[in-house]
Amino acid sequence: FAGGVNGQENKNYWLYTNQTYWTMSPSYFDTYGNLASVFYVYSSGILAIYYVNEKIGLRPVINLKSSTEFIGTGTIDDPYTIID
């Protein structure tokens, strides 16, 4: 949904942050090995799928209604504040 293609570098989509992190999106669960897989974004923008077995960053996601109102610019000095 974010515009990423597994294994392809992309610096022009919203998942690209120049940082390596796990997404919150599961890929699959290996019932044989009892291992979860999620999508992983390299600092280069490459989207991949890996078992969850490394300690790296995580970018959480919240979903808001399109009518939600907020103030702020989203920077560290002026974070978004939901007012609705």
Solvent accessible surface area in square Angstrom, and as a share of the most:
residue,aa,sasa,rsa
1,F,265,1.10
2,A,18,0.14
3,G,51,0.49
4,G,24,0.23
5,V,80,0.46
6,N,88,0.45
7,G,53,0.51
8,Q,107,0.48
9,E,101,0.45
10,N,40,0.20
11,K,106,0.45
12,N,147,0.76
13,Y,24,0.09
14,W,172,0.60
15,L,21,0.10
16,Y,61,0.23
17,T,41,0.24
18,N,101,0.52
19,Q,109,0.48
20,T,49,0.28
21,Y,7,0.02
22,W,15,0.05
23,T,14,0.08
24,M,104,0.47
25,S,55,0.35
26,P,103,0.65
27,S,37,0.24
28,Y,115,0.44
29,F,113,0.47
30,D,37,0.19
31,T,111,0.64
32,Y,211,0.80
33,G,35,0.34
34,N,111,0.57
35,L,74,0.37
36,A,44,0.34
37,S,2,0.01
38,V,22,0.13
39,F,55,0.23
40,Y,14,0.05
41,V,0,0.00
42,Y,75,0.28
43,S,47,0.30
44,S,35,0.23
45,G,0,0.00
46,I,50,0.26
47,L,16,0.08
48,A,11,0.09
49,I,57,0.29
50,Y,89,0.34
51,Y,78,0.30
52,V,78,0.45
53,N,116,0.60
54,E,87,0.39
55,K,205,0.87
56,I,58,0.29
57,G,41,0.39
58,L,96,0.48
59,R,106,0.39
60,P,105,0.66
61,V,85,0.49
62,I,128,0.65
63,N,140,0.72
64,L,96,0.48
65,K,150,0.64
66,S,127,0.82
67,S,72,0.47
68,T,25,0.14
69,E,102,0.46
70,F,109,0.46
71,I,99,0.50
72,G,28,0.27
73,T,88,0.51
74,G,39,0.37
75,T,72,0.42
76,I,169,0.86
77,D,132,0.68
78,D,60,0.31
79,P,83,0.53
80,Y,131,0.50
81,T,69,0.40
82,I,83,0.42
83,I,100,0.51
84,D,105,0.55
